[in-house]
Amino acid sequence: VEVHRPKPFGASLRADREVLVQGDESFRPVGIATAPDGSVYITDWVDVSYNVHGKGRLWRLMAKTGKKAKPGAALTVAVNASRRMMERLSNAGFSELRSALTNNDPFIRSAAISRLAKPSFRDAVQNELESTSPAIRLGALLALRRAGNEGAEMVVDEMLADPDESIRRMALVWAGEGQFISLTNRLSIALSSGAVSPTLLKTHAAALRILGKAAKLE
């Protein structure tokens, strides 16, 4: 039985793993519930088999003698600058959203992409596919994908030749996801436009497989 205490990590949270109770191979906790007095009840299936074997146990975990439990204590996590920034992006203008696409925090980038997927930003986002920043081009591509851009196949075709591998990989993902059969013979461009990693090769193969199956169903 583990305890994970959340703490701020950029705009999100993280937790360190702390083992609270540990038994041998016969300790197989299934359910857990708290009581009004702060103690914790744990159901233990005991045996590895799934049949009803009658070996189960019910354990009660209490505070040590002299220690007072705090039932119902609220979990509070201080809001930091990154969290405030992420929340602010829900109403931000294009300039701030564009800048957020280069942020090191993935949650801030995701918030910016969600906002940029709104129809009012479509033309501005489309223009950023020509940005000199790979991070901004990738963010623009993801925003258009999330928005369901009407010219999706043209966008994907263009970005298959991007010099940045992560962008080419996302173009392959979108091609397969959207089942853009017309791009089947264009997918190889992603392998000849820059560095190729094993991940890109696997993505290319998966996209080809998906489009091949989609073509057979037509």
N, C-alpha and C positions, 0 to 999 in steps of 0.2 A: 504494500500500500504506500503510495507516494504522495508527497505534498509538493505542489508547485505554487510558489508565491509570485504573482505577477508584479512586474516593475516596468517603468517606462523604458522603451527602446526605440528611439527616434519617434516617429508618429504612431508607432504600434506598441506592443508589449512583448516582453520575454519573461521567462521564469527559469529558475535553477531547480533541478531535480533534487529532492530530498527524500530519502527512504524513511518512512515513519514506522512501518511494521514490516518485518520480513520473516518468513517461515521457510520450512524445507519444501521438498517437492509435493508434500501432502497438503500444503496450504494454498488453496485456490480460491481467493476472494472473488465473489460474483457481484453482490449488491452492497450498497453502503447508504446509511441514513443517519441523520443527527437527531438527538433527543433534546427536549426543552432544557435539560440541565447541562447541555454542552458535550455530553458524551457521544460517542459514535458507535453504531452497531454495524457489524460486518457479517454478511453471510458467507460461509465457506463451503464449497462443494466437496472439498477434500480429495476425492478420487478423480483420476484423469478421465474415466469413462463417463458417458453421457446418460446412461440408463439410471433409473431411480434406484439407488443402492442403499439408501438409508444411513449413509455415513456422514451426512452433512453436519455442520456446526454453526453456532451463532456466537459471535464474539462481541464483547463490549469493551470499548477503548475509553479509558477515563484519564483525567489529568492526574499527575503524580500527587501523592499526599503532600498537603501544604501548598499546592498550586491551585489557584482558583481559575476555573474555566470562564471564558467570556462568550456565553451563548449568544448567537445572533449578531456578533460583532461585524460591522459593515466593512467591506473591502474597499479601501479608497486608494486611488492611484493619482498622484499629482499630474495635472495637465502641463506638459512642457511646451516649449516654443514650436517644436516640430508638429505636435498634435494640433496646436492652435493654427498653424499654417495650413495644415491639411483641411481643417474645418473651414477656414477662410476661403479656400479654393472653390467651394461650392457656389460662391457668388462672385468669383474673381473675373477680371477682364482678360482679354486675349494676351496682353503683354505679360502679365503675371503668370498666366497658365503656360505660356511658351517657355518662360524661364524655369518653371517648375519641372519641365520635362528633362532637364539636365541635373535635377537634384539627385543626390546619392541614395535617398530614402525611397524604396520601391512603393511605399504606401502613398507618399506625396505624389510620385509620378502617376500612380494609378488614379488618384483623385483628379489630377489635372487632365488625364486622358478621358475620364468619364465626363467631365465638364466640356471638353473640347468636342465631344461627340454630338453636342447639341447642334441642331440645324443652323442656328445663327452663326456658328463658327466655321461652317463647311468650306466656304471659299478661302478663308484665311488659312485653314488647316491644309487644304489642298496645295496652297502655295509653298508650305513648309516642307513638302516632299523634295524641294530643291535646295533646302538649307545645307550649309556647309558642315553643320553639326550632325553626326550620326545619331546622337541621342534624340535630337529634335525630329529628324526624319523618321526614326523608329516610333516616336511618340505620335507623330502625325499619321503614320500608317496604322497604328493601333486604334487611334481615334476614329479614323475612317472605317476601319473594320467594325468597330463597335457601333458605329452609326448606320451601317448597312448602306454604304455609298452606292448610288445608282450606277456609277461608272466603275464598279469594283474590279471587273476583269481588266480594264485598261490600267488601273492603278497597280494591280498585281503584276501585270505584264511588264510594266516599267520598273518596278522595284525588284524584280527577279535579277536585274542586271546591276543592282546597287553594289558599290565596292565594299560595303560593310556586311560581314557574314551574318550577323544577327538579323539584319533587315531582310536579306535574301531568305533566311530560314523562315521568318514570319510570313513572307510572301508565299512561300511554299505551303505553309500551314493554312493560310487563307485560301489558296487555290484548291487544296484538298477539302477543306471545310465547306467552301462554297460550291464544290463540285463543278469547277469551271472547266468543262471538258474541252472547250476551244483552246485552252492553254496547254493541253497535254504535251504537244510537241515543242513547247517553249520552256518547259521546266528545266531542261538541261542547261539553260543559260545561267541558272543559279550556280552551276558547278564550274563554269568557265569565266566567271566575272571576278574572281578573287580567291582568297584562301579557302580551302575546303577541309573541314574537320569531320571526324567520324559522325558527330551529331548531325551535321548538314547532310551527309550522305544518307543517313537513316531517315531524315525528314523527307529528302527527295524521293527515296524509295517508297515511303509511306504514301506520299502524295500521288505518285504514279499508280500505286496499287488502288487507291481510292477512286481515282479518275477512270482507271481501267474498268472497275466494277460498275461505276456509274454509266459508262458508255454502253456496257452490255445490257443495261436495264432500259435503255432508250428504244 
